[in-house]
Amino acid sequence: MKLTEAVEPCRRCHRSAPFRFYNGNTFAAIIRDVINQLDLPEEQTVVARSLAGHIVAGVATA
């Protein structure tokens, strides 16, 4: 699965706000944990985590 494919379900869940006590950070944390498991150099990991979190939150586009 491509990273962009992994980000999309988190973004959709974040946008649907399925929880009574809405906390969008939950879905950003999920994709950050996924990215942390990838075998990337540290500087790429930092950039990927930040970008994916912003995509999930809806403040950046894929």
For each residue, the residues with C-beta under 8 A, 3 or more apart:
1: 5 6
2: 5 6
3: 6 7 34 35 38 48 52
4: 7 8 62
5: 1 2 8
6: 1 2 3 9 10 31 34
7: 3 4 10 11 31 52 55 56 62
8: 4 5 11 12 62
9: 6 12 13
10: 6 7 13 14 27 28 30 31 52 56
11: 7 8 14 15 27 55 56 58
12: 8 9 15 16
13: 9 10 16 18 27
14: 10 11 17 24 26 27 28 56 57 58
15: 11 12 58
16: 12 13
17: 14 22 24
18: 13
19: 22 23 26
20:
21:
22: 17 19
23: 19 26
24: 14 17 27 28 56 57
25: 28 29
26: 14 19 23 29 30
27: 10 11 13 14 24 30 31 56
28: 10 14 24 25 31 32 52 53 56 57
29: 25 26 32 33
30: 10 26 27 33 34
31: 6 7 10 27 28 34 35 49 52 53 56
32: 28 29 35 36 49 52 53
33: 29 30 36 37
34: 3 6 30 31 37 38
35: 3 31 32 38 40 45 48 49 52
36: 32 33 45 49
37: 33 34
38: 3 34 35 45 48
39:
40: 35 44 45 48
41: 44 45
42: 45 46
43: 46 47
44: 40 41 47 48
45: 35 36 38 40 41 42 48 49
46: 42 43 49 50
47: 43 44 50 51
48: 3 35 38 40 44 45 51 52
49: 31 32 35 36 45 46 52 53
50: 46 47 53 54
51: 47 48 54 55 60
52: 3 7 10 28 31 32 35 48 49 55 56
53: 28 31 32 49 50 56 57
54: 50 51 57 59 60
55: 7 11 51 52 58 60 61 62
56: 7 10 11 14 24 27 28 31 52 53
57: 14 24 28 53 54 60
58: 11 14 15 55
59: 54
60: 51 54 55 57
61: 55
62: 4 7 8 55
